[in-house]
Amino acid sequence: MEIEQPPVDRERIIPSGERRGLVLVHTGNGKGKSTAAFGLALRAHGRGKKVHIYQFMKVPSARFGEHRLFEQIGVPIEGLGDGFSWKSKDLDHSAQLARDGWERAQATVLGGEHFLVVLDEIMYPLRYGWLPLEPVLQTLRERPPHVHVCLTGRGAPQELIDLADTVTEMTLVKHHFKAGVPAQRGIED
């Protein structure tokens, strides 16, 4: 590792724009997309802001670590799906769950009561064709100006990337699963 000097003098850029709701996208093949979105949710909730989390691939009865925590602190988190496609017994049913879930999430985004709405793993139903992209883009364009929306999942479509204010691509450098280490509760749930 090369040692570097900490910056002591830098140009300070003062934004001239107005504060407004942002569209944030966390995508890429690396770990941490949902975790980063949950961090935003915790940060907003910690400031007394109203947050709602929708998980497009998790079942409504899911009891993962994030569900337990968000329930304890009073942040609504809803599973809208029936698990990932390789676990589904009926892909038509999975698609219908995604469409029904989108109607609920869309109403929350457009309703304007929430500071932040997280659409976790929404890229899967978009990529699988279960949800058409245009209504999602239209909803993001038409949302009330104070509403922030964070969308997560691999393979974000270019149209969504173009519309977003902030896009972070998580890059896979190394993953323990390739060394035979299984998923672990508290790290990946």
C-alpha positions in Angstrom: 0.0 0.0 0.0 1.2 3.4 -0.9 1.0 6.1 1.9 -0.4 9.4 0.8 -0.8 12.8 2.5 -4.2 13.7 3.7 -5.7 16.6 1.8 -5.4 19.9 3.6 -6.5 22.3 1.0 -9.3 21.7 -1.5 -11.7 23.8 -3.5 -15.1 23.9 -1.8 -17.9 23.7 -4.3 -21.1 25.2 -3.0 -24.2 23.8 -4.7 -26.4 26.4 -6.2 -29.5 24.2 -6.8 -32.5 23.7 -4.7 -33.0 20.7 -2.4 -35.4 18.2 -3.9 -36.3 14.6 -3.9 -33.7 12.4 -5.6 -33.8 9.2 -7.6 -31.0 6.9 -6.4 -30.0 3.6 -8.1 -27.8 0.9 -6.5 -26.9 -1.6 -9.2 -24.1 -3.9 -10.2 -22.9 -7.5 -9.5 -21.3 -6.7 -6.2 -22.7 -7.1 -2.7 -24.2 -4.2 -0.8 -27.0 -2.7 -3.0 -29.8 -3.5 -0.6 -27.6 -2.8 2.4 -26.8 0.7 1.1 -30.5 1.3 0.6 -31.3 0.2 4.1 -28.6 2.5 5.4 -30.4 5.4 3.7 -33.7 4.3 5.3 -32.0 4.2 8.7 -30.5 7.6 8.2 -33.8 9.1 7.1 -35.7 7.4 9.9 -33.1 8.7 12.4 -33.9 12.2 11.2 -37.6 11.6 11.9 -38.5 11.2 8.2 -41.2 8.8 7.0 -39.8 5.8 5.2 -41.4 2.8 3.4 -39.5 -0.2 2.0 -40.9 -2.5 -0.6 -39.0 -5.7 -1.4 -40.0 -7.1 -4.8 -38.5 -10.6 -4.4 -39.0 -11.3 -0.7 -42.1 -13.1 0.5 -44.5 -11.1 2.8 -43.7 -13.5 5.7 -39.9 -13.0 5.4 -38.1 -12.7 8.8 -34.7 -11.7 7.7 -32.5 -9.5 9.8 -33.6 -6.3 8.1 -37.3 -7.2 8.7 -36.7 -7.8 12.4 -34.9 -4.5 12.8 -37.2 -2.3 10.8 -40.2 -3.8 12.6 -38.5 -2.9 16.0 -38.0 0.7 15.0 -41.3 1.2 13.2 -40.2 1.4 9.6 -42.7 -0.5 7.3 -41.0 -3.1 5.2 -43.1 -5.3 2.8 -42.2 -8.4 0.9 -44.1 -8.3 -2.4 -42.9 -11.5 -4.1 -42.7 -15.2 -3.6 -38.9 -15.5 -3.6 -36.4 -15.5 -6.3 -37.4 -17.0 -9.6 -35.4 -20.2 -9.0 -37.6 -20.8 -5.9 -40.9 -19.9 -7.5 -43.3 -22.7 -8.4 -45.4 -20.5 -10.8 -43.7 -17.7 -12.7 -47.0 -16.3 -13.9 -48.0 -15.9 -10.2 -44.6 -14.3 -9.5 -45.2 -11.8 -12.3 -48.7 -11.0 -11.0 -47.3 -10.4 -7.5 -44.8 -8.0 -8.9 -47.5 -6.1 -10.8 -49.7 -6.0 -7.7 -46.8 -4.9 -5.5 -45.9 -2.2 -8.0 -49.4 -0.7 -7.7 -48.9 -0.4 -3.9 -45.4 1.0 -4.3 -46.5 3.4 -7.0 -49.3 4.7 -4.8 -46.8 5.3 -2.0 -44.4 7.2 -4.2 -47.1 9.3 -5.8 -49.0 9.8 -2.5 -46.3 12.2 -1.2 -46.5 11.2 2.5 -43.1 9.6 2.6 -39.7 11.2 2.5 -38.0 8.0 1.2 -39.4 5.0 -0.6 -37.1 2.1 -1.2 -37.9 -0.3 -4.1 -35.5 -3.1 -3.2 -34.7 -5.6 -6.0 -37.1 -4.0 -8.5 -34.6 -4.6 -11.3 -35.5 -8.3 -11.4 -39.2 -7.8 -12.2 -38.2 -5.1 -14.7 -35.6 -7.4 -16.4 -37.9 -10.4 -16.4 -40.6 -8.3 -18.2 -43.0 -8.7 -15.2 -43.2 -4.9 -14.9 -43.0 -2.6 -17.9 -40.3 0.0 -17.5 -42.2 3.0 -18.8 -44.7 3.3 -15.9 -41.9 3.1 -13.4 -40.0 5.9 -15.2 -43.2 7.9 -15.4 -43.9 7.5 -11.7 -40.4 8.7 -10.9 -40.8 11.7 -13.2 -44.3 12.6 -11.7 -43.5 11.9 -8.0 -44.0 14.9 -5.6 -40.8 17.0 -5.6 -39.8 16.2 -2.0 -40.0 12.4 -2.4 -36.7 10.4 -2.6 -36.8 7.0 -4.3 -34.0 4.4 -4.0 -34.1 1.5 -6.5 -31.9 -1.6 -6.2 -30.9 -4.6 -8.1 -28.5 -5.9 -10.8 -28.8 -4.8 -14.4 -30.4 -1.4 -14.0 -31.8 -0.4 -17.4 -30.0 2.5 -19.1 -33.2 4.5 -19.2 -33.4 4.4 -15.4 -29.7 5.2 -15.1 -30.3 8.2 -17.4 -33.2 9.5 -15.3 -31.6 8.9 -11.9 -29.8 11.7 -9.9 -27.3 9.3 -8.3 -26.2 5.9 -9.6 -23.8 3.6 -7.7 -22.5 0.4 -9.3 -21.4 -2.2 -6.8 -18.5 -4.0 -8.4 -17.7 -7.6 -7.4 -14.0 -7.9 -6.7 -14.0 -11.1 -4.6 -16.8 -13.1 -3.0 -16.6 -15.8 -0.3 -19.2 -18.0 -2.0 -16.6 -18.8 -4.7 -14.3 -20.2 -2.0 -17.1 -22.4 -0.8 -18.2 -20.4 2.2 -22.0 -20.4 2.4 -24.3 -17.4 3.1 -24.4 -16.4 6.7 -27.2 -14.9 8.8 -26.5 -11.3 9.8 -24.3 -10.8 6.7 -26.5 -11.7 3.8 -30.0 -11.8 5.1 
